[in-house]
Amino acid sequence: MAIILLMTTGCLGQDNGSVTYTRRKVCSLKGSSVTMPCSYTFPKGHKVTTAFWFKGQELGAEPLDLNLNPEYKGRVEYLGDSDRLCTLRITDLRESDSGTYSFLFGTDVTPEGWMGNPGVRLNVTGLHVDLTSDLVVDGKWAALTCGSCILSENPTYTWYRDKQPLTYTNKVMVTANYLELDPVGREDAGSYSCGVSSREDSPGPAVILVVGYFPKNTSVSVRVSPSGEIVEGRSVTLTCSRDDNPPVDKYTWYKKNEEQTGFSETGSGQSYIILNISSEDSGQYVCKAENKYGPLYSEPVYLSIPGKPEFPWAPIVGVVAVLAAGALLVILYTTLKKRRNPRGMDFGGEAQMAQPDDTYMTLNRRTMSPEYDTLANVRNTVG
């Protein structure tokens, strides 16, 4: 309970009046009603002639009775009387009603009156959800608040995720209108809204909780054009894929060959294209995917590109060598055949009768020596 002394314009030596505000700060739900209880005292022998509530005004401006304020027409009720009661009630609250309210009264002795200061601070709130951040990081924490203040009626708050009552776990802590998720996981992403026990059927509007995280499951795929094995002269495309939120905004490629002890930067972009690949492009390739939360490296991918032969005409030399060897075999075969079969024996071993050559025989007859003829005559005689 707080006692607020009234400022007075009366004569010195007179007792000052006072106002007691039961609650200095009040938080009420939009559309509901609020009651601000108070009581006051005034000097003995005075008679109250003026008493009303007003909302904080600009410096130097005259206080305006809420009953005369068109914004409050039909929504305010003064429950005070001349018996030191000064309770105020406001119905159908609007967020614009938020502000400081004070009570003022005057007497027949001091018509200038006394003004209670600083009054009661009223905060009218809806069931909207406020986030500590629109984007929280996986593994960190997130806090959500239902309304702009804790309702004075101390209702039970209910939280919803994706329109379903939120299941409380060890990582979920609820204190009045405050919800904390610690640690936040990707499964906690969704739309959040809240309600109170007096309005279970009408939760407030939802807000979206986005859970961001470092790039995950970063990997590299390889595509060869034209399709097939990786050989010199073809085009090879390395593509970096990942799971991330928010999306990766930077890709960097690194390469290490057998002569290197570490990786060196070799390109950027989600895809790294090597046109007319050669053996010099052999090595390990790594992709680094990076978003606002940090980078993640892929596992190395090894490309092995066999080099071309030193002499491009080597295949032709081989063919010529084969043909030469075949020709040599044919020559050897023919020579052996003549040596082993002078009378017509084929190479397979089958005997053939040599046919007489009429020309050869005729020449032999004409060139026979006389001795040979005499011997023939002898044989004929004996016969």
Secondary structure, 3 states (H helix, E strand, C coil): CEEEECEECCCCCCCCCEEEECCCEEEEECCCCEEECEEEECCCCCCEEEEEEEECCCCCCCCCCHHHCHHHCCCEEECCECCCECCEEECCCCHHHCEEEEEEEEECCCCCCEECCCCEEEEEECCCEEECCCEEECCCCEEEEECCCCCCCCCCEEEEECCEECCCCCCEEEECCEEEECCCCHHHCEEEEEEEHHHCCCCCCCEEEEEEEEEEEEEEEEEEECCCCCCCCCEEEEEEEEEEECCCCEEEEEEECCCCCCCEEEEECCEEEECCCCHHHCEEEEEEEEECCEEEECCCEEECCCCCCCCCCHHHHHHHHHHHHHHHHHHHHHHHHHHHCCCCCCCCCCCCCCCCCHHHHHHHHHCCCHHHHHHHHHHHHHC
